[in-house]
Amino acid sequence: MNGTGDDLPDVMRFLRGYLTETFADLIDMGDLNRYPSAGRDLGFLSRALAAQAVRILTQCSAQEAAAAVTDGADDNGIDAVAFSPNGSDIWFIQAKWSDRGRAVLGKDGALKLVAGLRRLASGHYEGVNAKINRQLTRIDEALSSPQCTVHLVAALAGDGQLTHQAEQRLARVGEEFGFDGRTPVKVHTLGLADFHSSARLHTAHAPVRITATLTQGWHAVHTPYPAYIGSVPAGEAAAWFEAHGSHLLAPALRNARNDRIDQTLVEQLISEPEHFWYLSSGVTILCDSVRAQFFARRIPGEPARLELENARVINGASTLAAVAHAVARHPATAEHALVPLRVICVDNAPERFLSQLTTASQSDSSADLLDRIEADPQQLQIREEFAAELGKHYVFKRGTPPPAPSAGCTMQEAAVALACAHPDVSLTAHTSADLEYVLLPSPAGAYTRLFGQAPPGRQIWAVVQAHRLVQSTLADIARAASPWTRDVMEHGNLLISHLVLQSIGLEETEYWVQSAQESQDWALEWTKDIVRALASAAKNLYGQNVFLASVFTDAHKCRRLAEAVTGELATLNQARNDSPAAHVRRRPSSVSVLIDHARIPDGTRLIYRPSSPVEDQAIGDWLREDPRRYLATWVNDRQRPLIWEADQQAYSPSGLVMHIWREARWNEAPVAVRGPASWYLPGESTLADLAGQLTPRAALDGGA
């Protein structure tokens, strides 16, 4: 619908009447009392249009939409500001009304909108009107969130077109604010067709009706609320999504990031559709009434069709979107994949029960993650090492209180610290965007890379302590820092930990921590130098109008920043060669113990064995291509005692394992390695075990 032609007056009359009826008692018009009635009418309709745009974008009530309107003097070109409930999106809206349905956004309007965004993004809040001022806290929280996407919206009582100059100006917004590559500033237009459609929808209040064809084997529960549990063909589930889109989702989910398709799930559906039922938690739908129609015998479990009134998805929105995407790409998926389905009829259910259902569905994914982690034997091994070698507590089970900082750490804290210690800076960026990233298995997250092979407990504890020292030091630095530097530290805190840990080196982390604990200035000066270099690099690369929260969640940008800082760090580290860490008393490494006791003669052949099924699956085929890759020769050298058969070069045990991982192109390799535990003396044991027989295991350095 273009909003032109003979029917235009009727369309505009309908929309005008709807806006007036809906918002007449809700929109604040006190500042326009001195205007003539024509001016007041135009001002009201423009504000009501902005409010209706908020309703379209956020599915909120009319009262909430009216409260979001900011139009007036000193509005900085922003007529309304809206937020998603989970803080993932913020919308800045400029509205234009035209009685003839010909409103457009021109260059001046676009310039005002961009200027308003720039001012708020820079924290320059002085002079904004009272309506914006009331929302400053939420605006600041949203713009500071690494997960937030910013939307600029032109709400037009016209065909939704921008002038060429306005389109050009808005197209540069992402680049101007440093978002090229990953653009969390999106530009949208809402036109007359959108407003007319939404007005009709709100007037009609039409519920979603769908049918679900249950395959054989379903069962039902009749009290206290009717419910059906079964499976539906993927093609039918995809058809629901295609027909109804976000209207099929419960209001609480319509603002979630369901536009992001889980590509891993899509590929799984296409490549192994028959496995999907076993691997998916499926979809949960609430409805107000349900009627079952049987195809043959009226016996529970026999194929049947359910007719659902006022259906809304409360769990599995991303699953539904992935199924629709997979079926569109590969239609055969529709026939071979089954989607688990749970239907609950809640027509007479109390509001409290509905709230409990919604809350439970939103927490399911996190609970599943933690269930999987609690069952991981690697976590148990880490806990045992913490207790046996360090006398510390390592908590990875829900319901267990976290230990005091001096007494140990939680799995979540260890995961974040290990992500910062990983050489791949993208882990830091993704963790800054979403802390759950460190709990998700590959390829969706970093858990496999961090814990696929349990790092030595002593190494985890050292990394956790170093990360804590850096974070507490940042708080000290912030007291005297400039506003720009404080913002860099706030949003780039994990990248700063990454840069510190990379400059130290994983095997030196424990001794760096000892030095920092002995001299408070040690960690302060080290961290301050990195903060200074990072703040300068961020300003030089991206300017001061950039949304820092987004910069530090972008892997490409973090990589550029790390590269820019690395050169300066190398110079600083050379000046620290005679640092306190060089004089800290060190525990003997496995290699040193073996050499001190003359345990292994020169020329002895050693064999490399992958230490976990994950490692064997990742590099086993590559190793078997050339048997020399398994072999190394021992020489009594404290730094590099292994001569690799494949290239005749000398390595430390850990260094050779990491070199093998790189050569095998194991991109998901873990952050840490137990090198001495991976090399075997034929007929005896590993280097780590042999050294442990000669000195107490707790006295050994697990690296080398």
Secondary structure as the mmCIF struct_conf table of DSSP 4:
data_model
#
loop_
_struct_conf.conf_type_id
_struct_conf.id
_struct_conf.beg_label_comp_id
_struct_conf.beg_label_asym_id
_struct_conf.beg_label_seq_id
_struct_conf.end_label_comp_id
_struct_conf.end_label_asym_id
_struct_conf.end_label_seq_id
BEND BEND1 GLY A 3 GLY A 3
BEND BEND2 GLY A 5 GLY A 5
TURN_TY1_P TURN_TY1_P1 ASP A 6 ASP A 7
HELX_RH_AL_P HELX_RH_AL_P1 LEU A 8 PHE A 23
TURN_TY1_P TURN_TY1_P2 ALA A 24 LEU A 26
BEND BEND3 ILE A 27 ILE A 27
HELX_RH_3T_P HELX_RH_3T_P1 GLY A 30 LEU A 32
TURN_TY1_P TURN_TY1_P3 ASN A 33 ARG A 34
BEND BEND4 TYR A 35 TYR A 35
HELX_RH_AL_P HELX_RH_AL_P2 SER A 37 THR A 58
HELX_RH_AL_P HELX_RH_AL_P3 ALA A 62 ALA A 67
TURN_TY1_P TURN_TY1_P4 ALA A 68 ALA A 68
STRN STRN1 VAL A 69 VAL A 69
BEND BEND5 GLY A 72 GLY A 72
TURN_TY1_P TURN_TY1_P5 ALA A 73 ASP A 74
TURN_TY1_P TURN_TY1_P6 ASN A 76 GLY A 77
BEND BEND6 ASP A 79 ASP A 79
STRN STRN2 ALA A 80 PHE A 83
TURN_TY1_P TURN_TY1_P7 PRO A 85 ASN A 86
BEND BEND7 GLY A 87 SER A 88
STRN STRN3 ASP A 89 LYS A 96
TURN_TY1_P TURN_TY1_P8 ASP A 99 ARG A 100
BEND BEND8 GLY A 101 GLY A 101
STRN STRN4 LEU A 105 LEU A 105
HELX_RH_AL_P HELX_RH_AL_P4 LYS A 107 ALA A 121
TURN_TY1_P TURN_TY1_P9 SER A 122 GLY A 123
TURN_TY1_P TURN_TY1_P10 GLU A 126 GLY A 127
HELX_RH_AL_P HELX_RH_AL_P5 ALA A 130 ASN A 133
TURN_TY1_P TURN_TY1_P11 ARG A 134 GLN A 135
HELX_RH_AL_P HELX_RH_AL_P6 LEU A 136 SER A 144
TURN_TY1_P TURN_TY1_P12 PRO A 146 GLN A 147
STRN STRN5 THR A 149 LEU A 156
BEND BEND9 ALA A 157 ASP A 159
STRN STRN6 LEU A 162 LEU A 162
HELX_RH_AL_P HELX_RH_AL_P7 HIS A 164 ALA A 171
TURN_TY1_P TURN_TY1_P13 ARG A 172 ARG A 172
HELX_RH_AL_P HELX_RH_AL_P8 VAL A 173 GLU A 176
TURN_TY1_P TURN_TY1_P14 PHE A 177 GLY A 178
BEND BEND10 ASP A 180 ARG A 182
STRN STRN7 VAL A 185 LEU A 190
HELX_RH_AL_P HELX_RH_AL_P9 LEU A 192 ALA A 204
HELX_LH_PP_P HELX_LH_PP_P1 ALA A 206 VAL A 208
STRN STRN8 ILE A 210 LEU A 214
HELX_LH_PP_P HELX_LH_PP_P2 THR A 215 THR A 215
TURN_TY1_P TURN_TY1_P15 GLN A 216 GLY A 217
STRN STRN9 HIS A 219 VAL A 221
BEND BEND11 THR A 223 TYR A 225
STRN STRN10 ALA A 227 PRO A 233
HELX_RH_AL_P HELX_RH_AL_P10 ALA A 234 HIS A 244
HELX_RH_3T_P HELX_RH_3T_P2 GLY A 245 LEU A 248
STRN STRN11 LEU A 249 LEU A 249
HELX_RH_AL_P HELX_RH_AL_P11 PRO A 251 ARG A 254
TURN_TY1_P TURN_TY1_P16 ASN A 255 ASN A 255
BEND BEND12 ALA A 256 ARG A 257
TURN_TY1_P TURN_TY1_P17 ASN A 258 ASP A 259
BEND BEND13 ARG A 260 ARG A 260
HELX_RH_AL_P HELX_RH_AL_P12 GLN A 263 SER A 271
HELX_RH_3T_P HELX_RH_3T_P3 PRO A 273 HIS A 275
HELX_RH_AL_P HELX_RH_AL_P13 PHE A 276 LEU A 279
STRN STRN12 VAL A 283 CYS A 287
BEND BEND14 ASP A 288 ASP A 288
STRN STRN13 SER A 289 PHE A 294
BEND BEND15 PHE A 295 ALA A 296
TURN_TY1_P TURN_TY1_P18 PRO A 300 GLY A 301
BEND BEND16 GLU A 302 GLU A 302
STRN STRN14 ALA A 304 GLU A 309
BEND BEND17 ASN A 310 ASN A 310
STRN STRN15 ARG A 312 ASN A 315
HELX_RH_AL_P HELX_RH_AL_P14 ALA A 317 ARG A 329
TURN_TY1_P TURN_TY1_P19 PRO A 331 ALA A 332
HELX_RH_AL_P HELX_RH_AL_P15 THR A 333 HIS A 336
STRN STRN16 LEU A 338 CYS A 345
TURN_TY1_P TURN_TY1_P20 ASP A 347 ASN A 348
HELX_RH_AL_P HELX_RH_AL_P16 GLU A 351 GLU A 374
TURN_TY1_P TURN_TY1_P21 ALA A 375 ALA A 375
HELX_RH_AL_P HELX_RH_AL_P17 PRO A 377 GLU A 385
HELX_RH_PI_P HELX_RH_PI_P1 PHE A 386 LEU A 390
STRN STRN17 HIS A 393 VAL A 395
BEND BEND18 LYS A 397 LYS A 397
TURN_TY1_P TURN_TY1_P22 ARG A 398 GLY A 399
BEND BEND19 THR A 400 THR A 400
HELX_LH_PP_P HELX_LH_PP_P3 PRO A 401 ALA A 404
HELX_RH_3T_P HELX_RH_3T_P4 PRO A 405 ALA A 407
STRN STRN18 GLY A 408 THR A 410
HELX_RH_AL_P HELX_RH_AL_P18 MET A 411 ALA A 421
BEND BEND20 HIS A 422 PRO A 423
TURN_TY1_P TURN_TY1_P23 VAL A 425 VAL A 425
HELX_RH_AL_P HELX_RH_AL_P19 SER A 426 ALA A 433
HELX_RH_3T_P HELX_RH_3T_P5 LEU A 435 LEU A 439
BEND BEND21 LEU A 440 LEU A 440
HELX_LH_PP_P HELX_LH_PP_P4 PRO A 441 PRO A 441
TURN_TY1_P TURN_TY1_P24 SER A 442 ALA A 444
BEND BEND22 GLY A 445 ALA A 446
HELX_RH_AL_P HELX_RH_AL_P20 TYR A 447 PHE A 451
BEND BEND23 GLY A 452 GLN A 453
HELX_LH_PP_P HELX_LH_PP_P5 ALA A 454 PRO A 456
HELX_RH_AL_P HELX_RH_AL_P21 GLY A 457 ALA A 478
TURN_TY1_P TURN_TY1_P25 ARG A 479 ALA A 480
BEND BEND24 ALA A 481 ALA A 481
HELX_RH_AL_P HELX_RH_AL_P22 PRO A 483 HIS A 491
BEND BEND25 GLY A 492 GLY A 492
HELX_RH_AL_P HELX_RH_AL_P23 ASN A 493 ILE A 504
HELX_RH_3T_P HELX_RH_3T_P6 LEU A 506 GLU A 508
HELX_RH_AL_P HELX_RH_AL_P24 THR A 509 GLU A 518
HELX_RH_AL_P HELX_RH_AL_P25 GLN A 520 TYR A 542
TURN_TY1_P TURN_TY1_P26 GLN A 544 ASN A 545
BEND BEND26 VAL A 546 VAL A 546
HELX_RH_AL_P HELX_RH_AL_P26 LEU A 548 VAL A 551
TURN_TY1_P TURN_TY1_P27 PHE A 552 THR A 553
HELX_RH_AL_P HELX_RH_AL_P27 ALA A 555 ALA A 575
TURN_TY1_P TURN_TY1_P28 ARG A 576 ASP A 578
BEND BEND27 SER A 579 SER A 579
HELX_RH_3T_P HELX_RH_3T_P7 PRO A 580 HIS A 583
BEND BEND28 VAL A 584 VAL A 584
HELX_LH_PP_P HELX_LH_PP_P6 ARG A 587 PRO A 588
STRN STRN19 SER A 589 SER A 589
HELX_RH_AL_P HELX_RH_AL_P28 SER A 590 ASP A 596
TURN_TY1_P TURN_TY1_P29 HIS A 597 ALA A 598
BEND BEND29 ILE A 600 ILE A 600
TURN_TY1_P TURN_TY1_P30 ASP A 602 GLY A 603
STRN STRN20 ARG A 605 TYR A 608
BEND BEND30 SER A 611 SER A 612
HELX_RH_AL_P HELX_RH_AL_P29 PRO A 613 GLU A 625
HELX_RH_3T_P HELX_RH_3T_P8 PRO A 627 TYR A 630
STRN STRN21 LEU A 631 TRP A 634
BEND BEND31 ARG A 638 GLN A 639
STRN STRN22 LEU A 642 TRP A 644
TURN_TY1_P TURN_TY1_P31 GLU A 645 ASP A 647
STRN STRN23 ALA A 650 TYR A 651
HELX_RH_AL_P HELX_RH_AL_P30 PRO A 653 GLU A 663
TURN_TY1_P TURN_TY1_P32 ALA A 664 ARG A 665
TURN_TY1_P TURN_TY1_P33 ASN A 667 GLU A 668
BEND BEND32 VAL A 671 VAL A 671
HELX_RH_3T_P HELX_RH_3T_P9 GLY A 675 ALA A 677
TURN_TY1_P TURN_TY1_P34 SER A 678 SER A 678
STRN STRN24 TRP A 679 TYR A 680
TURN_TY1_P TURN_TY1_P35 PRO A 682 GLY A 683
BEND BEND33 GLU A 684 GLU A 684
STRN STRN25 THR A 686 THR A 686
HELX_RH_AL_P HELX_RH_AL_P31 LEU A 687 LEU A 694
BEND BEND34 THR A 695 THR A 695
HELX_RH_3T_P HELX_RH_3T_P10 ARG A 697 ALA A 699
BEND BEND35 LEU A 700 LEU A 700
STRN STRN26 ASP A 701 ASP A 701
BEND BEND36 GLY A 702 GLY A 702
#
